Amino acid sequence: MMHHVVRSVNELVTKEANALHTAEMPAQGSGGRIRRLRTTLSDSARAGRNPAPAGVVVHHMLHDASGLNAMQTNSQSPLEARILRAQGHLNERRRRLLRAIIETAEESCFLSSRELARRHGVDPSTVVRTIQALGYERFGGFAADLRGHFVRSLTPYSVLQAGASRDLDLRDRVRQSLHDDLERMRTLQSSASPEQVIALARLIHRARRIVVVGVDLAASLSWFLAYSLTALGFHAEAPTGSAGNLLHRVRFLTTRDLLIAISFRKCLKETVDAARLAHSHRVPTFGITDSGDGPLGRHCDQYLAVSIESPSITGSYVASMAALNAIVVACTHLSPKRSLAALRHTREEYGSGSRWFQEPSSDGTGHRARRR
């Protein structure tokens, strides 16, 4: 049984990646070469040189201690949190180096330690000692957090400003969007473990009630997952409306229930508050987010990491939808008999003409008259 579930999950993600690959056309014409994340992020930073809000917090903190209060009242990136904790161990030289690295994060986050040292006119050992003062054991950990910090600082405005500054044919922009979504699917296919998806499916099967929390644009994801689980016979819902309505639904969950929280980047407050409330009541929690270092990664018992980074102002939910499809597949095939029993009553409904649109006819039967 387990072998069939794992194979089903793997096949689904592969098919969706292949379908997206089929839709993608090779870029042609002037400016048609597809640029990857490095170019996108660099363009985004160059389009507006003023530091983004998250960068401003670190920038001021490295200048003086007045930034500490600001950091404590804002959603912190992992890099911000480390700088805050290491504040007392950073001398002026290290502060200057970190300030310079963060102010040029769009380029610094892609450099090796030697390249970073060369760029800022210091010895490689100085770079290593500085990141060690922040608590990093390896440079790779620092570089990953620096990239994450820079990506978190992007806003829809800065993304659009960066895209508008690039001289690309509109057709090339469409091709680039498809290419980027294909890359996200490939990343999901290589990084997501079928065992993670199956673990969530097992939680869903054991749960008495499932509350799927998604706010703003993520509400479309939460509604899709709750609808799919309900069709399979699970007691699932995706609360809508005010934050109060959401928290009321979560407040009465028990250890026999399950909360699934969906949010990305800095994560929306209502979603994180729901996850924290459920966790405080010992309700099993599972997060679908883009990083284990983010709020949902920290406050949920388990999580599945899915990237939404995109040149689109809304982000891209292609990989997120693929992950939800994989979850539904795992839930379906974890107990095929249960799924078939839940879907059996829908056979007549799906087969009947009353469910589907039909062109009206003059004889009132719903069937077109045959042409002579």
LINUR-V659204 format. One record per residue. N is the residue number from 1. OMEGA is omega in whole degrees, 0 to 359 (* if undefined). Layout:
# LINUR-V659204
<<N;OMEGA> <N;OMEGA>>
This chain:
# LINUR-V659204
<<1;181> <2;180> <3;181> <4;180> <5;179> <6;180> <7;180> <8;179> <9;180> <10;181> <11;181> <12;181> <13;179> <14;180> <15;181> <16;177> <17;179> <18;179> <19;179> <20;178> <21;178> <22;182> <23;184> <24;177> <25;179> <26;181> <27;181> <28;174> <29;182> <30;179> <31;187> <32;182> <33;183> <34;179> <35;183> <36;186> <37;184> <38;181> <39;181> <40;182> <41;179> <42;178> <43;182> <44;180> <45;183> <46;182> <47;177> <48;189> <49;179> <50;182> <51;177> <52;186> <53;180> <54;179> <55;180> <56;181> <57;179> <58;181> <59;181> <60;180> <61;180> <62;176> <63;181> <64;185> <65;181> <66;179> <67;182> <68;180> <69;179> <70;181> <71;184> <72;182> <73;179> <74;175> <75;187> <76;166> <77;177> <78;179> <79;178> <80;181> <81;180> <82;179> <83;179> <84;181> <85;184> <86;186> <87;183> <88;183> <89;182> <90;175> <91;186> <92;180> <93;180> <94;176> <95;181> <96;180> <97;179> <98;179> <99;180> <100;180> <101;183> <102;180> <103;177> <104;186> <105;182> <106;177> <107;184> <108;187> <109;179> <110;184> <111;171> <112;181> <113;179> <114;178> <115;179> <116;179> <117;180> <118;182> <119;185> <120;172> <121;178> <122;176> <123;176> <124;179> <125;178> <126;177> <127;182> <128;181> <129;180> <130;181> <131;175> <132;177> <133;176> <134;178> <135;179> <136;177> <137;182> <138;179> <139;180> <140;178> <141;177> <142;181> <143;180> <144;179> <145;178> <146;176> <147;180> <148;179> <149;181> <150;180> <151;180> <152;183> <153;180> <154;177> <155;175> <156;180> <157;182> <158;177> <159;180> <160;179> <161;179> <162;180> <163;181> <164;182> <165;182> <166;182> <167;181> <168;173> <169;183> <170;178> <171;178> <172;177> <173;177> <174;179> <175;180> <176;179> <177;178> <178;179> <179;180> <180;178> <181;176> <182;178> <183;179> <184;177> <185;179> <186;178> <187;178> <188;181> <189;183> <190;186> <191;183> <192;178> <193;176> <194;179> <195;177> <196;180> <197;180> <198;177> <199;177> <200;178> <201;178> <202;177> <203;180> <204;181> <205;181> <206;188> <207;173> <208;177> <209;178> <210;175> <211;180> <212;186> <213;174> <214;185> <215;179> <216;183> <217;178> <218;176> <219;178> <220;178> <221;181> <222;179> <223;180> <224;182> <225;180> <226;179> <227;182> <228;180> <229;178> <230;178> <231;179> <232;176> <233;178> <234;177> <235;185> <236;177> <237;176> <238;185> <239;177> <240;178> <241;187> <242;175> <243;178> <244;178> <245;179> <246;183> <247;176> <248;179> <249;182> <250;187> <251;185> <252;172> <253;179> <254;180> <255;179> <256;184> <257;182> <258;173> <259;175> <260;183> <261;182> <262;175> <263;189> <264;180> <265;182> <266;181> <267;181> <268;187> <269;183> <270;181> <271;180> <272;178> <273;178> <274;179> <275;179> <276;179> <277;179> <278;180> <279;180> <280;177> <281;179> <282;174> <283;176> <284;182> <285;178> <286;181> <287;170> <288;189> <289;185> <290;181> <291;175> <292;178> <293;179> <294;183> <295;180> <296;176> <297;181> <298;189> <299;177> <300;180> <301;179> <302;178> <303;174> <304;183> <305;180> <306;182> <307;174> <308;185> <309;186> <310;172> <311;178> <312;181> <313;181> <314;193> <315;181> <316;179> <317;180> <318;180> <319;179> <320;178> <321;177> <322;178> <323;178> <324;176> <325;179> <326;178> <327;180> <328;177> <329;180> <330;179> <331;181> <332;188> <333;174> <334;176> <335;184> <336;180> <337;179> <338;181> <339;179> <340;179> <341;180> <342;184> <343;187> <344;184> <345;181> <346;184> <347;181> <348;180> <349;180> <350;182> <351;184> <352;180> <353;185> <354;182> <355;189> <356;181> <357;175> <358;178> <359;179> <360;180> <361;183> <362;182> <363;176> <364;181> <365;184> <366;180> <367;178> <368;175> <369;181> <370;179> <371;179> <372;*>>
